[in-house]
């Protein structure tokens, strides 16, 4: 994912980067549309095929990349690997995210979980103190001195926190209260991915002309409206209304992602694009992990495990778990409201960026 962003930015000339990123977004959206459908079909045989299916795709990608990809620039010799940054950032992010996940899903004892979080925080502090002093750092923290780069990445992080767990919550809702099997649930998610796929290239192309200062907050605002609507859904909600809320979420995300990525990649020098794409991907993934750690306990902590295993893996509704249904809907609505609030904050941050 990181390299694809840098490759696309290199491949498209200045003034057309947003168009290239928007086209690249179509591929991601197409995968989003097709993936749940294929996943639903594969689970008819075994859930293990959801993972095995990707193995030949990965092998093909390796062979094709070696055959076709070429470097457009010559790199400086005698570059060194930043082992300190690599170790401290890996330990830090792993400790914090794993610890928060264990708080959300208490598999380990509290002392062990707290120790993991403390180790992660100490590692991140060491990383933040020493990394700027390293001659060839793994993460170019100096890039954050650029206000556009800072605000675009911060809004991307907050967007990841706000909507990272939404797909999972929708799947749980569709297979639980809405009573669908995994394949049908995947098909019902199409409005989200379709809106994302249609809007992404358009907003990317527009961002080449007017920048991201307007498009990014508008997109986050539209996504926020979709999240607010999802906070009202029930088992009797008509599908056209549910599809509208999903389309608002997908379309708003499409409006935000391409212009925001364009702003980040266009705000750095060409030789720093790999670092910029790496930071963007790291923060987006961190936001999605935090989203799961924050939102899942709100929606699922009080739901009995037997109901979760039966309904959320195999689908078919929650008629045999009436008490769990009420608990889940209450938690689901609260989780969507929290995601809505975070998206509103992301919208405000996105609006504070300078023009580019």
Buried (B, 14 or more C-beta within 10 A) or exposed (E): EBEBBBBBBBEBEEEBBBBBBBBBBBEBBBEBBEBBBBBBBBBEEEEEBBEEBEEEEEEEEEEEEEEEEEEEEEEEEEEEEBEBBEBBBEBBBBBBBBBBBBBBBEEBEEEEBBBBBEBBBBBBEBBBEEBEEBEEBBBBBEBBEBEBBBBBBBBBBBBBBBBBBBBBBBBBBBBBBBBBBBBBBBBBBBBBBBBBBBBBBBBBBBBBEEBBBBBBBBBBBBBBBBBBBBBEBEBEBEEEEBBBBBBBBBBBBBBBBBBBBBBBBBBBEEEBBBBBBBBBBBBBBBBBBBBBBBBBBBBBEBBEEEBBEBBBEEBBBBEEBEEBBEBBBEBBBBBBBBBBBBBBBBBBBBBEBEEB
